[in-house]
Amino acid sequence: MRLLPGVPDSSPALSSGVLGFASAAFARLGFSRVSFGLANPSSMPAPASKAAASSATAADAGAGAQKPWLFVGLGNPGRMYKGTRHNVGFEIIDAIAEAEDISISSKQFKALVGKGLIGDVPIMLAKPQTFMNASGESVGQLVSYFKIPLNQLVVVNVVLELIYDDLDLPFAKMRLLPKGGHGGHNGMRSIIDHLKSRNFPRLRIGIGRPPEELGAISFVLQSFTKQEKEELEVTFQKGLQAVRIMVHEGFNKSATFVNTPQPSSEEMLNR
């Protein structure tokens, strides 16, 4: 995972909406106090003598076609955000793409998109390029065009651990939820507004607690320490396994896998 240093608050890109906290200072970046918020392939015309058979075959294929899963990572485009805490949603999508040999190289509906298979299950990976606060513009169009069932749309967003909120996630921990509100997160708010529904899964990833002397805005635009990178690699591997379980065995099994606390090494030794 290639990491770059953060950028100062005075960067012009910050005014475009990075994240979405309720306070005025955090709203400059667009994150909430809880969480940060292809052209169809051409085909040759069939000979007249085979037109009827081809039409019937296409109809049968369309009737039984399996709808793809759509996994969306939230983040901001641009080199200045790559590798920062803010863009972990993009990073886990990249990790899935690398593991499953999926190229995220197409630009569709204001997103970088990749299509492939996990086993025999079709999936799509997307990284909206609209900036965080307008993520719904991209996600809404992708869902509509590809007719994605909302229970097969999974949005990955990061969570800032705050000392006064017991619901926040510690660093590198994940929580998989079947649905939920936006929690003040402008990116999730945008997606909910465009879909006109909150009934879609989301995978939340903790990115740590900002030190008092640094502040949340500067913290989320920081790169990771060496130890944090190693922890995140483990988290990404668990996220990849969760995605594989989800598409083959269903959401509930995947949620159990993600949300069930794992015993520590010390606890395992004491058993």
Salt bridges, closest charged atoms under 4 A:
ASP94 OD1 - LYS127 NZ 2.81
GLU100 OE2 - ARG244 NE 2.62
GLU137 OE1 - LYS110 NZ 2.92
GLU161 OE2 - ARG209 NH2 3.20
ASP165 OD2 - ARG33 NH1 3.40
GLU228 OE1 - ARG85 NH2 2.87
GLU249 OE1 - LYS253 NZ 3.12
